[in-house]
Every structure is written in structure tokens, then in C-alpha cells.
């Protein structure tokens, strides 16, 4: 018989994402609804090691559903990677009477949670929070939809100036290992070409495509590049390469950077966060552990943490074809 859960700890870890606050709110209020206690753990696993805890009642999460970032702060803890660090963290949880954890973050967060569970048999439930959408077992991670809207909005603005000056813009978006943001925002913003880590377009093809679009009468163009793309040149080197090979183009670069991670979450992310928070707490109360709660075919579903970490999220190849057709 698993131990009855009376006190749940919640933390956010890794890169923050819009919707994390809505998820914290959901976890806190679901605990209150089921009359169990909830403890906020500050700065992710680092706060667990330092015992940086605060009791959270339903009123402590007023007016945060609409806020970007995370009120619990986030960190990438190197100390938690050590057995010594995890031991300290466990001692602090036991001292505070916390008997289960909800961890909100990406695959690094889940890896830490799973390790912790394996070592101390401590119940853990994961909620996927990252703008990259690169977690297996969920069609959407928290913050992805908001980031897409942010990126599309910014590229729309870049388009205004690009077309006024007949320029080519290389726009770099986030995504170290995954091209979901680049691909979807690229199509949404009408990009000429989209370069993603999952597919090496090749420099020749890029030049050909740019030549073709000039010949077809386009006066300005936008190329969206994921930061982890595999073309072999960074965005500034690409500019130099196109400058020297296609002098007819006037090229500029815009690196969007961390602004993509900020801002008020979209309605989609708020609803998703609320649904996932409820499921995470209720699954723990049912005695489940080592799962991630995610969205599959618009239904909230559980995926073993191990699969969520090891599984690969595929990009939708049909979107590449759609993008090609749209740039005709
Ligand atoms: O994982 C989310 C992410 O935003 C990536 O897209 C990006 O490469 C990385 O985090 C940036 O991390 P940091 O904020 O530590 O520079």
C-alpha cells in the first residue's frame, strides 16, 4: 500500500516558460480542493537542497494565471546532479513532511525527478514546461503556444521593415535541438525558408531557393532559423555567405532570443496548465508516481517519465511540404 499523501511539494526547473505560473496555481488549488497541504519549493532542485520552502494556500496564487515566468523562480542545479546534493534535498523534504513532488520543466527536470525517485522511492509527477515542445508524450508543452504567438507577432513586425526596404531577413528563433517553434511560427509568419535541426536543407538549396524567389518577383524575404539548425553556419555566417553569393540581396539578421520565453501565457497555455496541474495532483493521490501528465489527442494522459525523457518528438514532415508550397 503506498503511503497516503498529505503534503505535496511543487517546483519549476530549467528554462522558464509562459504557463508555469498557471500550472503552479493549478497544483496549489487542486491540493486545497482535496484538503491536502502544498509547499512551494523555490529555485527548482537547488531550493530543495537549500530547504527554500514556503507553504502555499489557495489565496497565495491569486492573480498569477496571466503572468509569464515563474513565481517560484527557476534554476539549473549542478549540485542536484551529485548524490550528496540529492541526499540533502531528500532530508529537507522529509523534515518538512513533504511526501510527493510535482516537478514542472523539461527533460532535464524529469531526469532529476526520476533519479530522485529511484534513489529514495519518492513519488514524483512531471508537468512538461518548455517553449521548445520537445517532450515525448504530449502534443504541447506549457509555453509553446505562447512562444509561437510571440514569434509570429515579432516576425510580422520584421516583415513591415523588410518589405519597406526590399530586404532579406534571417530570423533566429529558439530551439537547440528541436525545430517546432521555427517550423510552425515560420509557416504562420509566411517565411520563405525554414531551417531546423531535424533537417539539413543544405547551403546550395538555400541559395537556389533565394534565387528562385527573387526571379519570381518577390522583393523581400524572411528565412526562419532554429538556433540548433544543422546547416553548418550560424545566422551571422549565413548572412555573410549570402552577401557574397547573392549580392543582389540586402541582408539583415534578427536574433529573437529570450523574449520568446517571456510574456503573458496564451489562453491555450493557461487552460493546458490548469488541466495538467489537476491531473498531476490527482494522479499522485491515486498512488501513481514516475509519470508525466501531457496532452494526447486533446485528452490529458500519463506517460512514464522514462519514456518522456528517452522518447523522441518528431516534427510533422507534412509541415515542411506545406512550407515549400507556401513559398511558391
Ligand atoms: O529549453 C528552452 C530554451 O529556451 C532553449 O530553446 C534555449 O536554447 C535555452 O532554453 C536557453 O537557455 P538559457 O536561458 O539557459 O540560456
Boltz pocket constraint, residues with backbone or C-beta under 6 A from the ligand:
constraints:
  - pocket:
      binder: B
      contacts: [[A, 15], [A, 16], [A, 106], [A, 130], [A, 131], [A, 132], [A, 174], [A, 175], [A, 176], [A, 227], [A, 261]]
      max_distance: 6.0
